[in-house]
Amino acid sequence: MFGKDVLKVDFNETDIIVTEPYFNFSTTQEAMNEILFEEYQFKSALRTNPSFLSQYKYSREQPQKPFCTLVVDTGYSFTHIVPYYKERKLVENIR
């Protein structure tokens, strides 16, 4: 998909957003960085989890910023409940 013959994009001028699991291993993160920056040469990468993107979009759509947000992320083999307080994820309270 990232082949220059498929997308016809100059990755040196392209930013990418990548979602990853909540408690991703640092070795996996390092391998992802190596692929994104050394193999494809992206300009920059934002690694985040899906709940942050949901919370970010929701808080930007509200006329008044919400004080707290609770995101329930349900997948095929897991469910995560992620609380946010003043747009900051409370990592110790993720279930």
N, C-alpha and C positions, 0 to 999 in steps of 0.2 A: 504494500500500500504506500509506503514512503519512498518507493523508487522514483527517481527523477523522471523516468519515462512515463510514470502513471499520473502523478499529481502535477508535474511540471511546476514545482515550487522551489525557490531558492531557500533552503533551510537556514542558511547563514543569516537571513533577514526575517526568519519566522520564529515566533514564540509558540509554545505548546503548553496546554493544561492536561495533566495526567492525574486521574483519580487512582487511589491505592487503598488497600485495607487499613483499618484503624491502627492496628498494632503491627505494622509491616516490619520485617527484619531489616536491619541496617545493611546486610549483605545484598539483599534484594534491591534496596534503594541505590546502593553503589553500582550494581550491575545495570540498573535502569539508567543512571546517569552516564555510565560508560557508553551505552548504546545510543542514547539521545545526543550526547555531545561529541563523542569520538567517531561513531559510525555515521550518524546522520548530520551532525554539526548544526544542531538547532541553536538559535541565538540565545534563547533562555527557556527555562522550564519551570512551571509551577506545579509542584506535587502537593496534592491535597486529598481529602476524602470527600465522598459524595455529600455527607451531611453539611459540611461547610458551605458547599455551593448552594445547597437548598436554603440554608439559613441566610446566606448572603443575599440571594435573590428575594426571599421573603421580606427581609428587613428593608431592602431598597424599594419595595413596592408599597410599603405602608406609609401613610401620610405622617405618622408619628413613629419614631423608632421604637420597636418593642424592647421592653426591659429584659425579658428573658424569652427564650425559644426552646422548644423540645422537638427534636427531630427523631422520628422512628424510621429506621432504615431496614427494610426487610428484603432479604434475598432468598435464593434457593435453599441454602443450608444454614442460614443464620438470621438473627434479628439483632440490631444494635439500637439502643436508646441513648441519644446523645443530647445532654442539656447544654445550653449556652446561656451565659449571663453577661449582659452588656457586650454581646457579639464575641465573647471569648468562650471557647470550648472548655468545659470542666472535665478534663481528662480523667481525674480520679473518680468521677461519677458515671462514666460510660458503662452501660450494662449490655 
